[in-house]
Amino acid sequence: MTFQAAGVRERRKVETRAALTAAAIQVLVEEGLEELTADRIAEVAGVSRRTLFNYFPRVEDVLTASLEAATVETIDAIVDRPADEPLRTSALVVLEAMIDGPVFAQARELERAAGRSTATRRFLLEFEDRQRAALEEGLRRRLGEDADPIYVASLAAASFGALCAVTRLAVSASSDEAHAAELHKVWIRRAMEHLFAGFDEAAAVPARPDRGN
């Protein structure tokens, strides 16, 4: 296989995954969580049920895989920033790079669906809890093994809570997607400023007691 053919094949894989995710969101938004089946997603995406399971092991993974991947990429990007860079700067630089990407648009669609369905809200809350745990682990990697576990857990919970809150507020503030997207971007930046105003990074690693006294 030539490099060109391999590139085309890989691009088609990416396009198929994206089409399946878009189809899953469409089914969720228009028909509800109860109709989110492999057959229905495959039908909307224009592929076979077998193709769906070639890309995703479970139906719910079609809906959340891209968000989970974005969380992993975000955490890795923050961890890979210069070690002497303030965490606040690292987080803002990484978020700014992805703020216009598809992940936040997908988050808004999921929030709209959750606003109309209790079952979808429960599903989303369970998903968000897993993402918060992943963020906590990422912050622990970034801050080091000596970091205060209470600081790490609190910052992870507050950070993810802030992102979820501004998503909900942006969706509630406007039914127009373009306007909601603009509000979302502005409010994410504001939320991060509020967040780091309350978390002093100097407190991340507790001072060791002076054993000489």
CYANA upper distance limits for C-alpha pairs under 8 A (distance plus 0.5 A):
  1 MET  CA      5 ALA  CA      6.73
  1 MET  CA      6 ALA  CA      7.04
  2 THR  CA      6 ALA  CA      6.69
  3 PHE  CA      7 GLY  CA      6.58
  4 GLN  CA      8 VAL  CA      6.81
  5 ALA  CA      9 ARG  CA      6.65
  6 ALA  CA     10 GLU  CA      6.63
  7 GLY  CA     11 ARG  CA      6.63
  8 VAL  CA     12 ARG  CA      6.73
  9 ARG  CA     13 LYS  CA      6.86
 10 GLU  CA     14 VAL  CA      6.87
 11 ARG  CA     15 GLU  CA      6.66
 12 ARG  CA     16 THR  CA      6.51
 13 LYS  CA     17 ARG  CA      6.69
 14 VAL  CA     18 ALA  CA      6.66
 15 GLU  CA     19 ALA  CA      6.55
 16 THR  CA     20 LEU  CA      6.66
 17 ARG  CA     21 THR  CA      6.75
 17 ARG  CA     55 TYR  CA      7.34
 18 ALA  CA     22 ALA  CA      6.58
 19 ALA  CA     23 ALA  CA      6.54
 19 ALA  CA     45 ALA  CA      6.28
 20 LEU  CA     24 ALA  CA      6.64
 20 LEU  CA     41 ILE  CA      7.23
 20 LEU  CA     42 ALA  CA      7.53
 20 LEU  CA     45 ALA  CA      6.03
 20 LEU  CA     52 LEU  CA      7.73
 20 LEU  CA     62 VAL  CA      7.07
 21 THR  CA     25 ILE  CA      6.77
 21 THR  CA     62 VAL  CA      5.80
 21 THR  CA     63 LEU  CA      6.06
 21 THR  CA     64 THR  CA      8.49
 21 THR  CA     66 SER  CA      8.18
 22 ALA  CA     26 GLN  CA      6.64
 22 ALA  CA     45 ALA  CA      8.30
 23 ALA  CA     27 VAL  CA      6.68
 23 ALA  CA     41 ILE  CA      6.12
 23 ALA  CA     42 ALA  CA      8.21
 23 ALA  CA     44 VAL  CA      6.11
 23 ALA  CA     45 ALA  CA      5.84
 24 ALA  CA     28 LEU  CA      6.64
 24 ALA  CA     36 LEU  CA      7.31
 24 ALA  CA     41 ILE  CA      5.92
 24 ALA  CA     62 VAL  CA      7.01
 24 ALA  CA     63 LEU  CA      6.20
 25 ILE  CA     29 VAL  CA      6.50
 25 ILE  CA     63 LEU  CA      6.92
 25 ILE  CA    106 GLN  CA      8.37
 25 ILE  CA    109 GLU  CA      7.74
 25 ILE  CA    110 LEU  CA      7.78
 26 GLN  CA     30 GLU  CA      6.41
 26 GLN  CA     31 GLU  CA      8.43
 27 VAL  CA     31 GLU  CA      5.77
 27 VAL  CA     32 GLY  CA      7.05
 27 VAL  CA     33 LEU  CA      8.27
 27 VAL  CA     35 GLU  CA      7.43
 27 VAL  CA     36 LEU  CA      6.69
 27 VAL  CA     40 ARG  CA      8.08
 27 VAL  CA     41 ILE  CA      7.40
 27 VAL  CA     44 VAL  CA      8.42
 28 LEU  CA     32 GLY  CA      4.98
 28 LEU  CA     33 LEU  CA      5.75
 28 LEU  CA     35 GLU  CA      7.75
 28 LEU  CA     36 LEU  CA      6.71
 28 LEU  CA    113 ALA  CA      7.15
 29 VAL  CA    109 GLU  CA      7.67
 29 VAL  CA    110 LEU  CA      8.01
 29 VAL  CA    112 ARG  CA      7.91
 29 VAL  CA    113 ALA  CA      5.58
 31 GLU  CA     35 GLU  CA      6.55
 31 GLU  CA     36 LEU  CA      8.45
 32 GLY  CA     36 LEU  CA      7.46
 32 GLY  CA    113 ALA  CA      7.94
 32 GLY  CA    117 SER  CA      7.73
 32 GLY  CA    120 THR  CA      8.16
 33 LEU  CA    117 SER  CA      8.40
 33 LEU  CA    119 ALA  CA      7.42
 33 LEU  CA    120 THR  CA      6.46
 35 GLU  CA     40 ARG  CA      7.69
 36 LEU  CA     40 ARG  CA      7.10
 36 LEU  CA     41 ILE  CA      7.26
 36 LEU  CA     59 VAL  CA      8.09
 37 THR  CA     41 ILE  CA      6.66
 37 THR  CA     59 VAL  CA      7.11
 38 ALA  CA     42 ALA  CA      6.53
 38 ALA  CA     49 ARG  CA      6.62
 38 ALA  CA     52 LEU  CA      7.68
 38 ALA  CA     59 VAL  CA      6.40
 39 ASP  CA     43 GLU  CA      6.56
 39 ASP  CA     48 SER  CA      8.39
 39 ASP  CA     49 ARG  CA      6.27
 40 ARG  CA     44 VAL  CA      6.76
 41 ILE  CA     45 ALA  CA      6.59
 42 ALA  CA     46 GLY  CA      6.40
 42 ALA  CA     47 VAL  CA      5.58
 42 ALA  CA     48 SER  CA      6.05
 42 ALA  CA     49 ARG  CA      5.98
 42 ALA  CA     51 THR  CA      8.44
 42 ALA  CA     52 LEU  CA      6.91
 43 GLU  CA     47 VAL  CA      6.82
 43 GLU  CA     48 SER  CA      7.70
 47 VAL  CA     51 THR  CA      6.86
 47 VAL  CA     52 LEU  CA      7.84
 48 SER  CA     52 LEU  CA      7.10
 49 ARG  CA     53 PHE  CA      7.10
 50 ARG  CA     54 ASN  CA      6.74
 51 THR  CA     55 TYR  CA      7.18
 52 LEU  CA     56 PHE  CA      6.62
 53 PHE  CA     57 PRO  CA      6.05
 53 PHE  CA     58 ARG  CA      7.69
 56 PHE  CA     61 ASP  CA      6.61
 56 PHE  CA     62 VAL  CA      6.66
 57 PRO  CA     61 ASP  CA      7.53
 58 ARG  CA     62 VAL  CA      7.69
 59 VAL  CA     63 LEU  CA      7.96
 60 GLU  CA     64 THR  CA      7.11
 61 ASP  CA     65 ALA  CA      5.67
 64 THR  CA     68 GLU  CA      6.61
 64 THR  CA    127 PHE  CA      8.42
 65 ALA  CA     69 ALA  CA      6.53
 66 SER  CA     70 ALA  CA      6.61
 66 SER  CA    103 VAL  CA      7.81
 67 LEU  CA     71 THR  CA      6.71
 67 LEU  CA    103 VAL  CA      6.63
 67 LEU  CA    106 GLN  CA      8.39
 67 LEU  CA    107 ALA  CA      8.39
 68 GLU  CA     72 VAL  CA      6.84
 68 GLU  CA    131 GLN  CA      7.64
 69 ALA  CA     73 GLU  CA      6.64
 70 ALA  CA     74 THR  CA      6.46
 70 ALA  CA    103 VAL  CA      7.43
 71 THR  CA     75 ILE  CA      6.63
 71 THR  CA    131 GLN  CA      7.62
 71 THR  CA    134 ALA  CA      8.34
 71 THR  CA    135 LEU  CA      8.09
 72 VAL  CA     76 ASP  CA      6.57
 72 VAL  CA    134 ALA  CA      8.26
 73 GLU  CA     77 ALA  CA      6.51
 74 THR  CA     78 ILE  CA      6.76
 74 THR  CA     94 VAL  CA      7.19
 74 THR  CA     95 LEU  CA      8.08
 75 ILE  CA     79 VAL  CA      6.66
 75 ILE  CA    135 LEU  CA      7.16
 75 ILE  CA    138 GLY  CA      6.06
 75 ILE  CA    139 LEU  CA      8.20
 76 ASP  CA     80 ASP  CA      6.53
 76 ASP  CA    138 GLY  CA      7.89
 77 ALA  CA     81 ARG  CA      6.90
 77 ALA  CA     94 VAL  CA      7.13
 78 ILE  CA     87 LEU  CA      8.47
 78 ILE  CA     90 SER  CA      6.16
 78 ILE  CA     91 ALA  CA      6.57
 78 ILE  CA     94 VAL  CA      7.01
 78 ILE  CA    142 ARG  CA      7.79
 79 VAL  CA    138 GLY  CA      7.61
 79 VAL  CA    139 LEU  CA      8.19
 79 VAL  CA    141 ARG  CA      7.27
 79 VAL  CA    142 ARG  CA      5.35
 81 ARG  CA     85 GLU  CA      7.64
 81 ARG  CA     90 SER  CA      6.72
 83 ALA  CA    142 ARG  CA      8.44
 85 GLU  CA     89 THR  CA      7.25
 85 GLU  CA     90 SER  CA      7.17
 86 PRO  CA     90 SER  CA      6.92
 86 PRO  CA    201 GLU  CA      8.16
 87 LEU  CA     91 ALA  CA      6.58
 87 LEU  CA    201 GLU  CA      7.77
 88 ARG  CA     92 LEU  CA      6.69
 88 ARG  CA    196 PHE  CA      6.86
 89 THR  CA     93 VAL  CA      6.55
 90 SER  CA     94 VAL  CA      6.73
 91 ALA  CA     95 LEU  CA      6.58
 92 LEU  CA     96 GLU  CA      6.40
 92 LEU  CA    189 ARG  CA      8.17
 92 LEU  CA    192 MET  CA      7.88
 93 VAL  CA     97 ALA  CA      6.90
 94 VAL  CA     98 MET  CA      7.25
 95 LEU  CA     99 ILE  CA      6.29
 96 GLU  CA    100 ASP  CA      8.48
 98 MET  CA    103 VAL  CA      8.42
 99 ILE  CA    104 PHE  CA      7.38
 99 ILE  CA    185 LYS  CA      6.94
100 ASP  CA    104 PHE  CA      8.02
100 ASP  CA    185 LYS  CA      8.32
101 GLY  CA    105 ALA  CA      7.93
102 PRO  CA    106 GLN  CA      6.68
103 VAL  CA    107 ALA  CA      6.74
104 PHE  CA    108 ARG  CA      6.77
105 ALA  CA    109 GLU  CA      6.95
105 ALA  CA    181 ALA  CA      7.73
106 GLN  CA    110 LEU  CA      6.77
107 ALA  CA    111 GLU  CA      6.66
107 ALA  CA    167 THR  CA      7.63
108 ARG  CA    112 ARG  CA      6.72
108 ARG  CA    167 THR  CA      6.62
108 ARG  CA    168 ARG  CA      8.03
108 ARG  CA    171 VAL  CA      6.88
109 GLU  CA    113 ALA  CA      6.82
110 LEU  CA    114 ALA  CA      6.60
110 LEU  CA    124 LEU  CA      8.19
111 GLU  CA    115 GLY  CA      6.67
111 GLU  CA    167 THR  CA      7.74
111 GLU  CA    168 ARG  CA      6.83
111 GLU  CA    171 VAL  CA      7.78
112 ARG  CA    116 ARG  CA      7.31
112 ARG  CA    171 VAL  CA      7.22
113 ALA  CA    117 SER  CA      6.91
113 ALA  CA    120 THR  CA      7.21
113 ALA  CA    121 ARG  CA      8.40
114 ALA  CA    118 THR  CA      7.15
114 ALA  CA    119 ALA  CA      8.16
114 ALA  CA    120 THR  CA      5.32
114 ALA  CA    121 ARG  CA      4.88
114 ALA  CA    124 LEU  CA      7.63
115 GLY  CA    121 ARG  CA      7.48
116 ARG  CA    120 THR  CA      8.48
117 SER  CA    121 ARG  CA      6.73
118 THR  CA    122 ARG  CA      6.77
119 ALA  CA    123 PHE  CA      6.76
120 THR  CA    124 LEU  CA      6.54
121 ARG  CA    125 LEU  CA      6.59
122 ARG  CA    126 GLU  CA      6.79
123 PHE  CA    127 PHE  CA      6.79
124 LEU  CA    128 GLU  CA      6.53
125 LEU  CA    129 ASP  CA      6.69
126 GLU  CA    130 ARG  CA      7.10
127 PHE  CA    131 GLN  CA      6.92
128 GLU  CA    132 ARG  CA      6.60
129 ASP  CA    133 ALA  CA      6.84
130 ARG  CA    134 ALA  CA      6.86
131 GLN  CA    135 LEU  CA      6.71
132 ARG  CA    136 GLU  CA      6.69
132 ARG  CA    156 ALA  CA      6.78
132 ARG  CA    157 ALA  CA      6.78
132 ARG  CA    160 PHE  CA      6.48
133 ALA  CA    137 GLU  CA      6.87
133 ALA  CA    156 ALA  CA      8.23
134 ALA  CA    138 GLY  CA      6.75
135 LEU  CA    139 LEU  CA      6.65
135 LEU  CA    156 ALA  CA      6.36
135 LEU  CA    160 PHE  CA      8.31
136 GLU  CA    140 ARG  CA      6.77
136 GLU  CA    152 VAL  CA      6.80
136 GLU  CA    153 ALA  CA      6.34
136 GLU  CA    155 LEU  CA      8.34
136 GLU  CA    156 ALA  CA      5.46
136 GLU  CA    157 ALA  CA      8.20
137 GLU  CA    141 ARG  CA      6.91
138 GLY  CA    142 ARG  CA      6.77
139 LEU  CA    143 LEU  CA      6.45
139 LEU  CA    152 VAL  CA      6.85
139 LEU  CA    156 ALA  CA      7.71
140 ARG  CA    144 GLY  CA      6.27
140 ARG  CA    145 GLU  CA      7.25
140 ARG  CA    147 ALA  CA      7.38
140 ARG  CA    149 PRO  CA      8.47
140 ARG  CA    152 VAL  CA      6.87
141 ARG  CA    145 GLU  CA      7.76
143 LEU  CA    147 ALA  CA      6.32
143 LEU  CA    204 ALA  CA      7.83
143 LEU  CA    205 VAL  CA      8.45
146 ASP  CA    205 VAL  CA      6.42
146 ASP  CA    206 PRO  CA      8.33
147 ALA  CA    151 TYR  CA      7.96
147 ALA  CA    152 VAL  CA      7.54
147 ALA  CA    204 ALA  CA      5.92
147 ALA  CA    205 VAL  CA      4.91
147 ALA  CA    206 PRO  CA      7.60
148 ASP  CA    152 VAL  CA      6.80
148 ASP  CA    203 ALA  CA      8.47
148 ASP  CA    204 ALA  CA      6.12
148 ASP  CA    205 VAL  CA      5.89
148 ASP  CA    206 PRO  CA      6.71
149 PRO  CA    153 ALA  CA      6.51
150 ILE  CA    154 SER  CA      6.41
151 TYR  CA    155 LEU  CA      6.47
151 TYR  CA    203 ALA  CA      8.13
151 TYR  CA    204 ALA  CA      6.35
152 VAL  CA    156 ALA  CA      6.62
152 VAL  CA    204 ALA  CA      7.81
153 ALA  CA    157 ALA  CA      6.63
154 SER  CA    158 ALA  CA      6.51
155 LEU  CA    159 SER  CA      6.34
155 LEU  CA    199 PHE  CA      7.90
156 ALA  CA    160 PHE  CA      6.60
157 ALA  CA    161 GLY  CA      6.29
158 ALA  CA    162 ALA  CA      6.43
158 ALA  CA    195 LEU  CA      7.82
159 SER  CA    163 LEU  CA      6.90
159 SER  CA    192 MET  CA      8.10
159 SER  CA    195 LEU  CA      7.50
160 PHE  CA    164 CYS  CA      6.69
161 GLY  CA    165 ALA  CA      6.50
162 ALA  CA    166 VAL  CA      6.70
162 ALA  CA    188 ILE  CA      8.45
162 ALA  CA    191 ALA  CA      6.70
162 ALA  CA    192 MET  CA      8.23
162 ALA  CA    195 LEU  CA      8.34
163 LEU  CA    167 THR  CA      6.75
163 LEU  CA    188 ILE  CA      7.06
163 LEU  CA    191 ALA  CA      8.00
164 CYS  CA    168 ARG  CA      6.78
165 ALA  CA    169 LEU  CA      6.63
166 VAL  CA    170 ALA  CA      6.41
166 VAL  CA    184 HIS  CA      6.97
166 VAL  CA    187 TRP  CA      6.60
166 VAL  CA    188 ILE  CA      6.87
166 VAL  CA    191 ALA  CA      7.97
167 THR  CA    171 VAL  CA      6.77
167 THR  CA    184 HIS  CA      6.79
168 ARG  CA    172 SER  CA      6.60
169 LEU  CA    173 ALA  CA      6.43
170 ALA  CA    174 SER  CA      7.08
170 ALA  CA    180 ALA  CA      5.67
170 ALA  CA    181 ALA  CA      7.84
170 ALA  CA    183 LEU  CA      6.25
170 ALA  CA    184 HIS  CA      5.79
170 ALA  CA    187 TRP  CA      8.43
171 VAL  CA    175 SER  CA      7.18
171 VAL  CA    180 ALA  CA      6.35
173 ALA  CA    180 ALA  CA      7.49
174 SER  CA    179 HIS  CA      6.95
174 SER  CA    180 ALA  CA      5.90
175 SER  CA    179 HIS  CA      8.44
175 SER  CA    180 ALA  CA      7.56
176 ASP  CA    180 ALA  CA      6.57
177 GLU  CA    181 ALA  CA      6.46
178 ALA  CA    182 GLU  CA      6.93
179 HIS  CA    183 LEU  CA      6.76
180 ALA  CA    184 HIS  CA      6.44
181 ALA  CA    185 LYS  CA      6.83
182 GLU  CA    186 VAL  CA      6.91
183 LEU  CA    187 TRP  CA      6.46
184 HIS  CA    188 ILE  CA      6.48
185 LYS  CA    189 ARG  CA      7.02
186 VAL  CA    190 ARG  CA      6.86
187 TRP  CA    191 ALA  CA      6.34
188 ILE  CA    192 MET  CA      6.74
189 ARG  CA    193 GLU  CA      6.87
190 ARG  CA    194 HIS  CA      6.77
191 ALA  CA    195 LEU  CA      6.50
192 MET  CA    196 PHE  CA      6.67
193 GLU  CA    197 ALA  CA      6.63
194 HIS  CA    198 GLY  CA      7.20
195 LEU  CA    199 PHE  CA      7.06
196 PHE  CA    200 ASP  CA      7.50
199 PHE  CA    203 ALA  CA      8.46
200 ASP  CA    204 ALA  CA      7.85
